[in-house]
Amino acid sequence: MAYRRILLPLTGTAAGEAALQTAVMTARIWHSHVHCLHVRVDARDVAPLAGEGLSGAMIEEMMAATERESGDRASRVQALFDRFVDGKDVVLASSAEAAEKADAATLSFESVAGREEDLVAQQSRLYDMAIVPHPDSREDVSSSDALHAVLFDSGRPVLIAPRLPPTTIGTRVCCAWNGTAESAAAIAAALPWLHRAEAVQILYSKDYQRRGPDVRGILSYLRWHSIKAEATEFSPVTREVGAGLLGAARDFGSDLLCMGAYSHSRIRQLILGGVTRHVLENSDMPVMMCR
């Protein structure tokens, strides 16, 4: 088992560059291909949003401005990609046949026009995993759009890159367990990482547990996959379950956290907060999520 094909929705930001470095590091581990996809805003999508009372000339001017801004952003992303590959030990490949001949991590780049949340979700279904920039970059909200598109509409796991590129990934792996379908899907998707890891820890808490099997059940499941894991109970920090989860992962020296996302509805988490939201906003390590 391996992650052979990785999709990276690329933005021209510092968070996007960190995600690119994280993706290449991951690709080198698995000898996989990273396809960098930049989705430009389609100016034609602006016209229906213009509303009533605007003249044809005003709508055309709005579309032209959108086209210029989208083109400028696409140029910055292309420049970021070109700078990254220049002089680095990476191989460009546009097909599976070319990637097989390279026998190394390979990269490709594509810029298309459309709705990012639609295209990213649809394209992710053809990849083993998506890697997205950190959603709290405060530079480009589209990175968060890509994250939620993969989580809610792709059926694939997503790895959220940290703000700064990690030095290692997947050597010491923590898995958050609360008995839900989401946490089960996340652990199943992370099996290649768990087989490769030097150490695996299952994090659980009575404040995190939902209806479903307890930690003993998932430990037994992993043993059937010849994966030895230790279970560690964590406690909330200042009533924040997410803070307790991240604290326990840091104490373990984890360089990858695997967890289910949005066991409660996304709306509830946005209004009331939640474990998923806290981890997304505060994690300084790669986080692999499934829903």
GUDOMI-631561 format. One line per field, with one value per residue: residue number from 1; residue in one letter; y, z, x of N, C-alpha, C in turn. Coordinates in steps of 0.001 Angstrom, whole numbers, plus 500000, padded with zeros to 6 digits. Layout:
<rs>
k	NUM:...
r	a:...
npy	Y:...
npz	Z:...
npx	X:...
capy	Y:...
capz	Z:...
capx	X:...
cpy	Y:...
cpz	Z:...
cpx	X:...
</rs>
This chain:
<rs>
k	1:2:3:4:5:6:7:8:9:10:11:12:13:14:15:16:17:18:19:20:21:22:23:24:25:26:27:28:29:30:31:32:33:34:35:36:37:38:39:40:41:42:43:44:45:46:47:48:49:50:51:52:53:54:55:56:57:58:59:60:61:62:63:64:65:66:67:68:69:70:71:72:73:74:75:76:77:78:79:80:81:82:83:84:85:86:87:88:89:90:91:92:93:94:95:96:97:98:99:100:101:102:103:104:105:106:107:108:109:110:111:112:113:114:115:116:117:118:119:120:121:122:123:124:125:126:127:128:129:130:131:132:133:134:135:136:137:138:139:140:141:142:143:144:145:146:147:148:149:150:151:152:153:154:155:156:157:158:159:160:161:162:163:164:165:166:167:168:169:170:171:172:173:174:175:176:177:178:179:180:181:182:183:184:185:186:187:188:189:190:191:192:193:194:195:196:197:198:199:200:201:202:203:204:205:206:207:208:209:210:211:212:213:214:215:216:217:218:219:220:221:222:223:224:225:226:227:228:229:230:231:232:233:234:235:236:237:238:239:240:241:242:243:244:245:246:247:248:249:250:251:252:253:254:255:256:257:258:259:260:261:262:263:264:265:266:267:268:269:270:271:272:273:274:275:276:277:278:279:280:281:282:283:284:285:286:287:288:289:290:291
r	m:a:y:r:r:i:l:l:p:l:t:g:t:a:a:g:e:a:a:l:q:t:a:v:m:t:a:r:i:w:h:s:h:v:h:c:l:h:v:r:v:d:a:r:d:v:a:p:l:a:g:e:g:l:s:g:a:m:i:e:e:m:m:a:a:t:e:r:e:s:g:d:r:a:s:r:v:q:a:l:f:d:r:f:v:d:g:k:d:v:v:l:a:s:s:a:e:a:a:e:k:a:d:a:a:t:l:s:f:e:s:v:a:g:r:e:e:d:l:v:a:q:q:s:r:l:y:d:m:a:i:v:p:h:p:d:s:r:e:d:v:s:s:s:d:a:l:h:a:v:l:f:d:s:g:r:p:v:l:i:a:p:r:l:p:p:t:t:i:g:t:r:v:c:c:a:w:n:g:t:a:e:s:a:a:a:i:a:a:a:l:p:w:l:h:r:a:e:a:v:q:i:l:y:s:k:d:y:q:r:r:g:p:d:v:r:g:i:l:s:y:l:r:w:h:s:i:k:a:e:a:t:e:f:s:p:v:t:r:e:v:g:a:g:l:l:g:a:a:r:d:f:g:s:d:l:l:c:m:g:a:y:s:h:s:r:i:r:q:l:i:l:g:g:v:t:r:h:v:l:e:n:s:d:m:p:v:m:m:c:r
npy	498812:502221:505772:506769:508797:512176:515047:518517:521393:524399:527474:530844:531619:532027:529917:528203:527589:526228:524033:522885:522094:520236:518382:517415:516256:514201:512805:511872:509979:508003:507558:508864:510743:514216:516302:519562:521798:524715:526736:529068:531957:531985:534409:534530:533538:535651:537343:536476:537210:539878:541200:543075:546167:546975:548144:546804:547545:548019:545483:544128:545491:544706:541968:542024:543093:541081:539015:540028:540146:537453:536347:537538:536365:533701:533826:534398:532031:530169:531152:530673:527869:527351:528496:526803:524259:524784:523972:522089:518699:517333:515736:516438:515314:514231:512116:508774:506852:508284:508973:506463:505704:507541:506725:507983:510692:512702:515655:517789:520520:522459:524886:525940:527247:527958:526912:526635:524979:523068:521880:520985:519150:517262:516430:515391:512886:511188:510730:509471:510894:514211:517159:520081:523655:525263:526196:528492:530612:533269:534639:533736:532801:530794:528468:527247:526716:524717:522706:522014:521232:518850:517314:517097:516265:514428:511854:511095:511075:513956:515802:518203:520673:521962:525364:525921:524122:520678:518867:516142:513510:511318:509448:509168:508557:509792:508808:509940:508720:508181:506480:506980:506875:508579:508713:506058:505837:507559:506265:503927:505030:505920:503696:502939:504839:504067:501465:502048:503659:504374:504433:504237:505853:505754:508102:508902:509884:510334:512584:512985:510752:509192:507624:504325:501865:501396:502354:499933:498354:499486:499127:496350:495987:497154:495392:493145:494042:493850:495945:497474:499376:501885:502906:506035:508010:511221:514515:517270:520639:523464:523087:522612:520188:519768:521131:519559:517194:517977:518690:516214:514866:516365:515884:513247:513533:513589:513531:513428:513665:511862:511913:511832:514065:516648:515271:516204:518452:520693:523313:523514:523267:525558:527538:526918:526061:523403:520153:519531:522076:523440:521991:522382:525124:525434:523501:522572:520628:518185:517181:514579:514115:512686:512340
npz	500000:499191:498744:495732:494023:494318:494992:494864:495636:494644:495950:495636:497984:501175:502759:500740:499559:501659:501749:499282:499650:501697:500310:498375:500030:501078:498696:498039:499989:499276:496629:494745:492666:492416:491633:490913:491198:490105:490450:488576:488893:487053:484928:483827:485738:487345:486287:486842:489517:489577:489850:489686:487951:487038:484317:481021:480298:482769:483903:482115:482616:485244:484873:483319:485132:487033:485486:485005:487632:488347:486450:487200:489719:488972:487560:489604:491076:489205:488955:491529:491547:489467:490544:492678:491563:490161:490002:491986:493202:491679:489545:486581:485310:483094:482759:483726:482676:482185:484810:485928:484589:485647:488264:490766:492971:491399:489661:488516:486875:486636:485424:485633:484724:486679:489225:492283:494523:493342:491251:492611:494447:492668:491117:493120:493618:491960:492972:495447:497730:498972:499421:501260:501654:504847:506471:507962:507068:506630:504338:501965:501418:499821:500219:502401:501280:499450:501214:502571:500400:499600:501951:502266:499833:498267:499042:499724:501669:503297:503669:505788:505436:507613:508824:508532:506717:507561:509260:509342:508472:509356:510877:513620:514609:515544:516258:516494:518348:518577:518267:516141:512750:511169:512440:512176:509369:508936:510192:508657:506173:506799:507067:505404:506324:509016:508950:508157:510147:512939:515494:516938:518246:519897:520604:523066:524826:527438:527187:524514:523275:521293:520435:519859:519107:521722:522681:522906:520911:518489:518816:518692:516064:514659:515376:513877:511484:511816:513213:515863:518441:520976:523526:524688:527109:527006:528380:528341:527766:529610:529262:526563:524253:521846:522264:524255:522806:520807:522499:523643:521364:520702:522965:522507:520503:517930:514358:512615:512667:512755:512098:512395:510849:511711:513287:514555:513000:510443:510616:513299:514499:513532:514795:517568:518039:518156:518127:515610:514392:516224:515983:513260:513252:515009:514858:514554:513139:510429:509516:508996:507685:507589:506440
npx	500832:500482:500790:500343:499584:499181:497276:497690:496212:497225:498387:499560:501035:502732:501880:501095:503552:504813:503134:503717:506381:505945:504395:506207:508125:506550:506008:508550:508950:507100:507627:506024:503660:503115:500567:500169:497627:496231:493460:491940:489838:486906:485921:483397:481749:481257:479346:476563:476507:476464:474082:470963:470356:472833:474683:475412:477995:479172:479144:480800:483184:483622:483994:486293:488138:488158:489235:491818:492873:492700:494409:496846:497206:497432:499804:501609:501447:502387:504996:505933:505917:507771:510116:510471:511035:513317:516619:516336:516263:514127:511733:510039:506969:504425:502760:501704:503392:505759:506386:506879:509205:510949:511334:511246:510263:507851:506664:503989:502286:499331:497090:493834:490598:487727:485354:486804:486125:484489:486052:488355:487272:486169:488404:490043:489023:490325:492771:495088:495361:494918:496839:496796:497274:497903:494941:494662:496148:495687:496104:495033:491925:491036:492443:491264:488775:489482:490297:487881:486376:487639:487344:484530:483477:484902:485649:488168:491251:492685:495637:496715:498984:501544:502170:504862:507342:507692:510347:510472:508171:505621:507081:506695:503612:500483:497164:493913:491246:487783:485698:483972:482589:484076:486610:487355:487529:489658:491848:491945:492631:495130:496739:499025:500956:501052:502084:504657:505686:507854:506863:503613:500828:497707:495352:493009:490010:487636:486144:486176:485201:482679:479526:480243:482872:485299:488694:490038:489001:489976:492692:492848:491999:494148:496187:495487:496373:499024:500172:501627:500475:500380:498131:497037:495614:494225:493688:491376:492545:492221:489443:489313:489058:490387:492807:493933:494278:496153:498252:498931:499802:502048:503612:504276:506037:505136:505097:503075:499637:496684:493259:489649:487264:485019:482913:480688:478344:479548:478593:477798:480302:481562:480090:480063:482598:485045:486669:487824:487975:489651:492055:492645:493152:495289:497316:500736:501919:501908:498635:496452:493306:489998:486635
capy	500000:503457:506916:506903:509983:513204:516310:519697:522662:525288:528914:531580:532219:531330:528636:527355:527107:525215:522836:522295:521384:519075:517415:516792:515378:513017:512076:511181:508794:506989:507529:509168:511904:515339:517178:520870:522336:526067:527029:530485:532367:532164:535702:534342:533260:536910:537997:536247:537819:541330:541709:543940:547588:547265:548180:545829:548039:547831:544054:543792:546023:543846:540709:542277:543253:539737:538277:540520:539716:536003:536091:537921:535358:532494:534055:534267:530619:529542:531572:529938:526491:527362:528739:525628:523136:525196:523596:521070:517312:516859:515358:516795:514234:514544:510889:507666:506189:509093:508870:505133:505713:508379:505960:508968:511615:513528:516803:518420:521745:522782:526017:525850:528209:527344:527056:525812:523934:522001:521198:520290:517978:516262:515887:514636:511506:510421:510722:508735:511841:515613:517939:521465:524615:525509:527059:529699:531405:534669:535239:533301:531947:529681:527242:526608:526185:523454:521733:521531:520536:517470:516628:516860:515862:513678:510477:510874:511758:515205:516107:519651:520999:522988:526684:525793:522749:519813:518249:514738:513255:509920:508529:508952:508906:509745:508689:510286:507740:508454:505502:507397:506446:509458:508304:504768:506094:508199:505257:503055:505766:506138:502430:502951:505563:503313:500354:502581:504452:503784:504323:504646:506061:506049:509070:508809:510605:510209:513822:512954:509535:509237:506286:503461:501050:502145:502278:498534:497835:499928:498479:494999:496119:497409:494176:492309:494585:493735:497249:497585:500758:502076:503802:507055:508853:512633:515327:518617:521720:524575:522636:522430:518829:519883:521529:518368:516274:518467:518609:514816:514534:517009:515158:512004:513871:513176:514337:513264:513390:511328:512029:512099:515480:517069:514286:517060:519178:521795:524545:523520:523518:526954:528395:526589:525551:521955:519577:519714:523482:523797:521375:523070:526466:525507:522464:522926:519408:517705:516520:513855:514064:512047:512510
capz	500000:499114:498141:494473:493283:495289:494422:495678:495191:494937:496031:495584:499297:502007:503131:499556:499379:502684:501330:498172:500233:502406:499299:497772:501056:501094:497442:498078:500838:498612:495197:494133:491795:492935:490598:491474:490465:490465:489845:488375:488873:485720:484910:483459:486956:488033:485705:487590:490834:489443:490333:488797:488008:486460:482851:480367:480344:484127:484088:481330:483329:486401:484390:482875:486332:487606:484625:485246:488957:488303:485673:488015:490756:488310:487229:490839:491424:488253:489311:492743:491144:488682:491465:493526:490853:489575:490750:492999:492727:491406:488153:486031:484524:482736:482574:484586:482024:482435:486238:486167:484095:486518:489478:491815:493134:490210:489808:487339:487204:485722:485808:484930:485162:487157:490650:492949:495368:492486:490530:493551:494954:491607:490742:494245:493574:491110:493645:496706:498845:498646:500414:501119:502535:506137:506212:508777:506594:506615:503094:500822:501972:498914:500740:503228:500356:498922:502300:502820:499190:499661:503095:502183:498539:497429:499474:499862:502808:503022:504594:505934:505691:508644:508308:508154:506263:508629:508992:509088:508440:509375:511620:514875:514188:516507:515700:517444:518258:519385:517964:515058:511393:510652:512966:511563:507996:508978:510490:507480:505145:507261:507250:504870:507257:510269:508693:507974:511304:513992:516683:516709:519490:519764:521620:523352:526013:527694:526707:523047:522809:520846:520389:518982:519799:522494:522200:522819:519611:517402:519025:518155:514596:514167:515545:512720:510397:512262:513677:517309:518861:522384:523764:525700:527400:527181:529038:527772:528351:529815:528722:525108:523896:520767:522839:524916:521750:520229:523524:523760:520158:520822:524004:521893:519449:516681:513151:511817:513437:511910:512833:511673:510828:511795:513779:514599:511741:510252:511095:514757:514882:513241:515759:518940:518138:518148:518050:514250:514179:517027:515400:511996:513495:515935:514709:513943:512513:509397:510039:507974:508104:506748:506911
capx	500000:501248:500107:501051:499160:498816:496808:497998:495634:498347:498175:500819:501246:503719:501273:501148:504930:505046:502404:504467:507524:505406:503962:507386:508675:505687:506205:509841:508783:506288:507957:504736:503548:502346:500000:499831:496488:495787:492166:491690:488437:486350:485228:481998:480985:480988:478173:475314:476604:476472:472810:470192:470670:474142:474672:476278:479372:479682:479384:481995:484344:483818:484548:487665:488962:488297:490155:493182:493298:492883:495625:498001:497378:497924:501220:502386:501508:503297:506353:506296:506224:509013:511233:510644:511656:514591:517803:516066:516310:512779:511535:508737:506371:503041:501999:502120:504525:506951:506711:507449:510579:511774:511609:511502:509145:507658:505774:503402:501554:498233:496250:492551:489588:486496:485057:487804:485560:483967:487123:489229:486556:486026:489706:490597:488531:491229:494070:495102:495342:495154:497570:496350:497951:497278:493784:494674:497278:495266:496568:494240:490869:490753:493046:490250:487773:490002:490264:486524:485927:488146:486765:483096:482928:485837:485843:489601:491857:493388:496718:496861:500389:501735:502567:506260:507604:508211:511650:510144:506732:505207:507944:505979:502250:499388:495819:492860:490159:486592:484663:483085:482914:485118:487923:487676:487965:490980:492856:492065:493364:496512:497450:500404:501810:501196:503003:506006:506093:508675:506024:502226:500095:496285:494945:491588:489581:486197:485518:486238:484541:481290:478952:481028:483879:486283:490062:490482:488585:490855:493980:492712:491962:495507:496977:495198:497191:500425:500623:501630:500244:500087:497004:497303:494461:494564:492661:491242:493331:491278:488155:489425:489475:491375:494099:494476:494704:497411:499291:499362:500564:503366:504369:504746:506987:504498:505276:501859:498423:495622:492000:488416:486916:483617:481956:479520:478194:480486:477957:477902:481688:481882:479417:480413:483951:485074:488006:488348:488313:490819:493252:492937:493672:496424:498325:502017:502418:500988:497437:495702:491909:488976:485270
cpy	501246:504543:507253:508217:510998:514474:517440:520923:523782:526751:529604:532310:531468:529970:527672:526791:526041:523918:522120:521522:520134:517978:516693:515861:514076:512161:511314:509933:507665:506826:507812:510446:512958:516193:518467:521511:523727:526362:528541:530764:532575:533432:535560:534035:534528:537529:537727:536901:539332:541955:542611:545384:547959:547209:547091:546238:547819:546363:543628:544286:545159:542524:540881:542414:541900:538916:538707:540022:538214:535641:536430:536871:534072:532630:533911:532803:529872:529892:530853:528511:526427:527579:527495:524520:523492:524815:522559:519688:516758:516614:515770:515653:514559:513296:509819:506963:506946:509006:507526:505074:506497:507637:506881:509801:512516:514599:517180:519616:521993:523962:525974:526889:527472:527662:526089:524675:522770:521197:520404:519032:516883:515620:515037:513173:510603:510316:509943:509652:513243:516243:519398:522377:524779:526513:528348:530617:532891:535381:534902:532326:530768:528383:526495:526038:524833:522366:521158:520839:519079:516700:516203:516240:515075:512202:510111:511569:513036:515410:517614:519940:522023:524310:526686:524357:521903:519277:516756:514610:511740:508961:508183:509474:508767:509650:509020:509320:508141:507552:505837:506809:507282:509047:506943:504941:506698:507176:504300:503737:505942:504849:502409:503694:504724:502124:500847:503219:503665:503568:504883:504759:506392:506953:508998:509572:510408:511463:513875:511797:509803:507810:505441:502695:501911:501852:500843:497933:498235:499355:497056:495016:496297:496181:493207:492788:494584:495086:497292:499059:500789:503079:504765:507911:510290:513350:516674:519613:522948:524310:522451:521021:518875:520255:520345:517354:516702:518395:517198:514398:515146:516294:513863:512264:513519:514117:514064:512907:512979:511369:512170:513575:515667:515922:514966:517816:520326:523093:524631:523839:524971:527881:528172:526240:524043:521479:519809:521140:523871:523247:522085:524414:526479:524467:523009:521699:519024:516946:515873:513659:513316:512389:511483
cpz	500000:498530:496854:493752:494262:494560:495391:495065:495613:494934:496063:496863:500027:502437:501958:499314:500414:502324:500192:498695:500989:501425:498676:498772:501124:499848:497430:498955:500062:497131:494366:493304:492452:491770:491266:490606:490987:489711:489799:488425:487426:485717:484559:484661:487700:487556:486481:488964:490791:489926:489324:488955:487476:484944:482301:480442:481722:484392:483322:482028:484549:485987:483965:484071:486996:486815:484862:486591:488997:487550:486450:489085:490152:487955:488463:491243:490500:488588:490564:492392:490397:489576:492290:492802:490299:490497:491826:492360:492611:489907:487724:485161:484275:482558:483522:484002:482286:483889:486559:485715:485022:487780:490632:491989:491907:490481:488468:487812:486162:486291:484971:485505:485604:488616:491426:493751:494544:491856:491474:494086:493905:491261:491864:494222:492750:491712:494954:497909:498275:499782:500193:502031:503847:505965:506997:508363:506635:505346:501919:501327:501077:499418:501625:502367:499818:499982:502471:501583:499221:500787:502846:500875:497673:497789:499651:501111:502370:504099:504614:506295:506816:508016:507829:507731:507388:508258:508725:509034:508453:510093:512983:514667:515349:515756:516792:517257:519161:519016:516800:513724:510816:511156:512411:510143:507975:509252:509315:506382:505504:507392:506616:505778:508503:510104:508630:509250:512275:515258:516372:518059:519170:520921:521814:524637:526196:527232:525180:522478:522423:520902:519388:519778:520579:521983:522076:521459:518497:517577:518469:516631:514033:514318:514388:511498:510762:512650:515192:517687:520365:522523:524896:525884:527610:527843:528356:528489:528405:529074:527213:524821:522817:521279:523558:523917:521153:521242:523673:522549:520209:521856:523445:520854:518082:515526:512139:512765:512464:512699:511888:511788:510924:512131:514062:513273:511678:510801:512617:515197:514636:514294:517170:519128:518147:518000:516672:514035:514958:516412:514110:512243:514241:515737:514045:513336:511375:510037:508881:508478:507080:507315:506245
cpx	500872:500366:500849:500744:498579:498390:497116:497326:496573:497926:499530:501125:502347:503181:501293:502532:505267:504333:503117:505671:507075:505011:505152:508068:507879:505908:507529:509762:508125:506615:506694:504791:502674:501874:499539:498756:496150:494495:491968:490186:488009:485511:483760:481126:480608:479682:476882:475316:476485:475172:472134:470640:472037:474051:475586:477736:479980:480004:480631:483260:484669:484453:485999:488608:489205:489296:491598:493705:493568:494156:496878:498279:497935:499402:502096:502521:502461:504748:506831:506704:507558:510233:511519:511389:513024:515752:517580:516053:514888:512638:510134:508229:504914:502187:502518:503340:505824:507375:507349:508902:511501:512188:511998:510240:509057:506609:505163:502586:500489:497452:494984:491602:488335:486254:485959:487177:485012:485100:488028:488549:486481:487364:490308:490175:489438:492630:493965:494936:495489:495950:497200:497164:497199:496144:493765:495821:496991:495721:495667:493177:490563:491360:492053:489133:488217:489942:488867:485949:486376:487454:485320:482642:483898:485924:487304:490138:492555:494441:496891:498310:500493:502163:504015:506520:508167:509589:511491:508633:506496:506126:507336:504559:501281:498064:494818:491692:489002:485416:483757:483511:484046:486503:488326:488179:489363:492075:493035:492868:494835:497310:498850:501375:502085:502131:504451:506554:506971:507853:504646:501537:498636:495879:493436:491281:488085:485461:485446:485421:483085:480737:479730:482060:484866:487690:490564:490125:489527:492260:493958:492697:493369:496399:496733:495968:498676:501013:500502:501511:500004:498948:497348:496051:494927:493396:492554:492147:492439:489964:488172:489937:490550:492754:494748:495001:496035:498547:499827:500188:501959:504224:504955:505835:506449:504845:504150:500715:497326:494319:490817:488066:485410:482680:480623:479449:479190:479910:478075:479313:482074:481293:479956:481885:483905:486499:488607:488812:489566:492099:493635:493604:495002:497511:499586:502691:501477:499832:496698:494286:491059:487611:484382
</rs>
